[in-house]
Amino acid sequence: MGMLEGKVAIVTGAGRGIGRGVAIALAEAGASVVVDDPGVSVDGAGSDQSPADEVVTEIKANGGQAVACYESVGTMEAGEKIIKIALDSFGKLDILATPAGILRDRMIFNMAEEEWDAVIQTHLKGHFALIKPASVIFRQQRSGRIITFTSGAGLSGNTGQANYSAAKGGIAGLTRTAALDLGRYGITVNCIAPAAMTRMTKSVPDSAREKRQQQGLAKKSQTMSMLGDADDIAPMVVYLASDEAWYINGHVFMVHGGNIGWYPIPEPTKKMEKDGRWTPEEIARDIQPAIFEPGFVSKAVPQPEEQAAPASSS
């Protein structure tokens, strides 16, 4: 018997990539799965029912139960429809996993309002649109598992992804607050920050990654060759969705290949104190080395020699 025998799960973005791996793994663990995917491109355009249908066919061929759904997350109406399909098809709901997402990369000074809105709606609003109706059901039955998806970009930032980073950072905050709201009812809400080779990561060329690394804006390990497989994320989702993880609530985990890491709730690591209010002049005098080491310069800030260099005529 699998860890999720008799459970019913919804997985968004389940036609490809991480979502596909999650849907198949949940089914292999015994869950009946709503495979939701509108079949859009990486930027959210178009529609195609075949990705969701193919995953359903694969699950059924392996002896599992699944039904396809083609709703685009991002509206309350869509969220309600997806929940209704689970109830109509399988009679209940136990698990919600939400890896669906799109990209509209652009430097912030070139980003159009529509590019901002589309990514925020799909990722952040899309999470709320499903968590809200699912939480009503979970609260009534005094049980439920919600697994959300953030990103390293949302936790640490990434050039050219102000919209995506804002949405993913918001999801981490949403996760921690929803966990506080729902934990007393036997519901857990946890979050995964995956690193894997998917359509979305492939859409960022290696040349852009290398440039970010040269400028000190990205870690040296961020290359396509070092990204794990999309299916590597699924086992952690299955675990968090299981009764075994009953005591884990409100946490964010990094999953990358064979690595699982924990992001604790951010707290100040260094501080400076005095009696009374600081003056700006005192802060300027004492912030190094109390908080920053001497010579410290933040990412993306020109070094002193660069600041002093004459502007190029080109």
N, C-alpha and C positions, 0 to 999 in steps of 0.2 A: 504494500500500500504506500502511495506517495505522500509526501509531506502536506499536500493540499487536497487530499482526497475529499470529494464532496463540496469543495468550495467553488464559488463563481467569481470570475475576474473580468475586469475591463482593462484593455491595454490600448492606449491611443498611439497613433503613428506606428501601428503594428504590422504594416505591410512590408516594411523594409528595415534594414539596419538594426539598431538596438531594440526597437519595438518588436520587430519580427522575432528576434532571439528570445525576448522576454515572453512573448505570447506562446511560443513553442515550448519553452521551459516550464511555464506555468501549467500548460496542458500535460506535459510529461509527468509533472508532479501530482496530477490528478484533478486539476481544476478545469471547469468548463469556462471557455474564454470568448468574450466579445472582442473580435479583431476589428478595431476601428482605424480606418485609413481612407482619406478621400483620394489618394493617389496623385497628390500635387507634386510639382517640381520642388527643388531645394528652396526657391524663393516664394513658394506658395501658389504658383500659377497652375492652371489646368486642372484636370481631374481624370482619374482612371480607376475603375473598380477592380481591375485585375490583381493588383498587389494584395489587397485584402482577401480576395477570393482564393488566390494561390496559397496563402497561409492557412486559411480554413481547410482547403483541400488536403494540405500536408498534415495538419493536425488530425483530421478525420481518418486519413490513410494510416496513421500510426495508432489508431484506436481511441483517439480523444474526441471531445465534444467542443465545437466552436461554431460561431455564427459571425457573418461579416456585417460590418456597419461602415457607412461611407460619409459620415458627418465630419465637417471641418470644425475643429475645436475653436473656441474664441467667442461664442455667444452663449447666453444662458439658455436659449432655446435648443441649441445643439447639445449642450450638456444634459438637459432634461431628456432629449431624445435618446441619447446613448444609454443613459441610465434605464430608460423605459425598455429598450431592446433587451438589456440584461434580465430585467424582471419578467418581460413577456416570454423570453426564450427559455430561461432557466429557473424562474420563480423566486430568485433572491439575488443578493449581491454581497460579497465578502471582501473583495480586493479591488483596489483601483490603482493602476500604474499609468503614469502620464509622461512618456518620453517624447510625444509629438512636438515638432518644432520646425521653424524655417529660418533662413538667413537672408538678410538684406544688408550686407557689409558696405560701409562707407565711412570715410573720415568725418568726424562730427561737423566740421565746417562745410562739408558738402552734402550732408544728410538731409533728405527731403522729409517733410512731415509725414508723408504717406509711408515712407520706409520705416520711420520710427513707430508709427501707429500699428502697422501690419505685424511687426515683430512683437511688440508689447501685447497686442491682442491675442496672437496665437499662443505665445508662451505664458505670460502672466495671467491675462484674463482667461485663457484656456484652462489653466490650472484651477482658478476659482470657479469657473463655470461647471466643472465636474465635481470638485471637492464639496461645494455647497450642497447640491442635491444628494450626493453620496453620504455626506455627514448626517443628513436628516435620517436616512435609513439606518445608518450605523448606530446612531444615538438611540433610536427606537429599539434596536435589537441588542444593544449593549455589546457590540463587537464590530470589528472592521479593521482593515489594514489599508493605509494610503502610502504609496511610494511615489514621491515627486522627483523631478530631475532638474538639477541646477547645472553649473559648469564652472570650470576654472576661471573662465572669463568673468563670470558673475561674482566670484569670490576674490579674484585678484586683479581683474581688468584685462583688457586686450585691445590693442590699437585697431581702429576701424570697426569696432563692434560696440559702440555706445548703446545702441538700442538693445542688442542681444545681452550685453553685460548688465544693463539696467533690469531687464526682464528676469534674467537668471539670478541676479542678486536679490531681487524681490521675491523670487520663489523660495530662496533659502530662508528669508524672513517670514514668509507666509507659512512655511513648513513648521518653524519653531513656534509660531503663535497658534497655528491650528492644533499642534500637539498639546499645548497648554489648555486650549478650549475643549479638546475632545478626550484627553487621556483619562479623565475621571469616569468616562462611559465605556471603558474597555477598548478604546480605539487608539491605534498608534499611527503616527504620521512621521515618516522618515524620508530622507532625501539622498539621492545619489548624484555625484559629480563624475560622470564617466569620461574616459579618454579612450577612444577607439576609432578605427578606420571605418568611416561611414561616408555616405554621399555628401554630408555637410562638411566633414573635415577634408574630403578630397577637393571640395570647391575652393579651398584656400591653397593657392599654388605654393610649392616649396620655395620659390623665389621670394615670395612675401614673408614666409617664415624665416628664411635666412636673413632678410633685411632687418626684420624685427630683432633677431638675435644679435646682429652686428651693431645695432643701435642700443643694445642692452635692454630691449623692451620685451624680450621673451626668453624663456629658459632654453639652454642649449639642447635639451632633450626633446624639444618640440619639433620633431621631424616625422614625416609620414612613415619612414621605415621603422620607427620605434613605437608607433601606435599599435595597440593590441587589436584583437578581433572584436567585432561588434557583439558576438555571442558571449564574450567574457563577462559581460555585465549581468547576464541573466541569473546566474546562481545566487548573487547577493539579493536580487529582487525576490527570488523564491524564498530565501531564508527570511527576509524581512516580512514577507507575506504570511509566514507560517506561525503556528502557535509557539514554536521554539523561541521566537523573538518577542514574546509578550512584554518583556521588561525594557525594551529599547524604544524610546519615544522622543521625538524632537531632535534627532541627530542627523548630521550630514556626513556622508562617507565618500571618499574618493575610491573609484574602482578603475583599475588600469591593468589589463593583462592579468598577471597573477598577483597583483598588488591590491590590497584593500587598506585604505587609510581613514583615519577619523579626524574630522575638523571640529575641534571643540568650539564652544561659543566664544567669540572674540572678547578678550579682556585686555586692559592696558598691561603691557609687559615692562614698561618703564614709566616713571613719573617723577615730577619735581614738586616740592611742597614748601609752603611758607605760611606764616600766620597772616591772614588778611589777603587782600586782592593783589595780584601781580600787576606791575606796570609793563607796558610794551618794551621799555628799555631794559627792564630786569629780565624779561623773557629772552630778549636778544642776547643778553650777557650770559645767561645760565643754561640755555637749551642745549648747548654743547659744553660738556659731555654728559649732562644729566640724562638727556634722552637720545641725542644723536652723537655718535663718535666724531672726534675732530676730523675734518675733511670730508664728512659725509655729504653726498649729493644725491638727490632723488633721481629715479629713472626719468628719462626724457628731458632732463634739465641740462642745458649746455654747460660743459666744464668751464672753469674760469679762463683757460687759454682760448676756448672757442668764443667766449663772450668778448674777449679782447681783440680777436682777429678781425681785420677789416672786412667789410661785406664784399662779396664777389660781384664783379661787374656783369656777370652773365645772367 
